[in-house]
Amino acid sequence: MIFQISNRLYQQWGIRMLDIQSARLESYESSEGAEKVVIDLLAQLLKLGNKLATTPKISLKSTMDTLHEKFPDLLPQQEILHYLLEENDSCMMSPKEYLDLYEKPFDVTLEEDLMWPVPTRLFPYS
């Protein structure tokens, strides 16, 4: 399946502190594994990205300031986030593991590097 992405859903980086009072942080129990919970959470964030992408730029700041009022069903629930943070599942990476994965250079061996004798190129830029 080929996907052609014409533009990004989240075109800019922004941060907002949401002043949401939780009555009591209930423990979240999932009958599915953490992978299913993560997939559902990502789908929810993609829906939020779709809503924000269709918002006019003029009203984007006010929309971001009142995000918890306009799209409460698309924001991740605190109980689910707490569950994922406490869950020791292989699908979740710690920040150190994530940085280790993406900061290291790729170790790629080209097929040409394994051939002997080294092939000579008549036209080096082709």
NORKA-V973498 format. One record per residue. PSI is psi in whole degrees, -180 to 180 (NA if undefined). OMEGA is omega in whole degrees, 0 to 359 (* if undefined). D_CENTER is the distance of its C-alpha to the mean C-alpha in Angstrom with 2 decimals. Layout:
BEGIN
PSI/OMEGA/D_CENTER
PSI/OMEGA/D_CENTER
END
This chain:
BEGIN
130/182/20.57
131/178/19.79
132/175/17.29
112/182/18.25
112/183/15.73
-33/176/18.09
167/182/15.87
147/175/12.42
-48/179/11.53
94/187/10.48
-14/178/13.41
161/180/13.81
130/178/12.49
156/180/14.18
140/177/14.70
138/172/16.98
119/180/18.69
126/180/19.42
77/182/22.90
124/178/22.66
124/177/25.33
128/181/24.80
-50/178/28.18
133/181/27.49
100/180/24.45
149/177/25.20
135/182/24.06
127/176/21.68
132/181/22.87
134/176/21.16
-25/175/23.32
172/178/20.43
177/180/18.60
-30/180/15.40
-43/179/13.72
-39/179/14.83
-41/179/13.72
-42/179/10.07
-43/178/10.45
-40/179/12.24
-41/177/9.85
-38/177/7.07
-40/178/10.24
-42/179/11.34
-32/176/8.57
-38/176/9.27
-39/177/12.86
-41/177/12.59
-39/176/11.32
-44/179/14.34
-43/181/16.61
-31/180/15.80
-29/179/16.19
-4/178/19.59
132/178/20.68
146/183/23.32
-29/181/22.68
-39/183/25.82
10/183/24.59
-40/181/20.93
-45/179/21.89
-34/177/23.83
-42/179/21.15
-35/180/18.64
-29/181/21.50
35/184/22.23
-41/182/18.82
-16/177/19.86
-37/184/23.04
-39/183/21.95
60/182/18.95
-29/182/19.43
-14/181/18.48
-7/177/14.96
142/179/14.09
139/179/12.99
144/181/16.29
-36/181/17.30
-40/181/18.86
-42/178/15.80
-42/178/13.88
-41/178/17.15
-46/181/17.51
-34/179/14.26
-33/181/15.23
-21/184/18.72
129/175/18.10
79/182/18.82
151/182/17.18
-17/180/16.53
-13/180/13.08
133/178/11.97
145/172/12.15
161/178/13.89
-35/179/13.09
-43/178/16.19
-40/179/15.20
-47/180/11.94
-39/177/14.22
-37/181/16.94
-42/187/15.03
-10/178/14.02
-23/181/17.14
143/177/19.68
156/177/21.17
142/175/21.29
90/185/24.55
130/174/25.73
118/179/29.32
154/180/30.65
-35/179/33.38
-30/180/35.75
-21/182/35.48
-10/183/36.90
145/176/39.86
135/357/43.28
161/181/45.12
127/181/42.66
141/177/42.95
140/181/44.46
129/177/43.16
-36/179/45.77
98/189/43.39
-18/183/40.78
14/180/38.59
NA/*/38.34
END
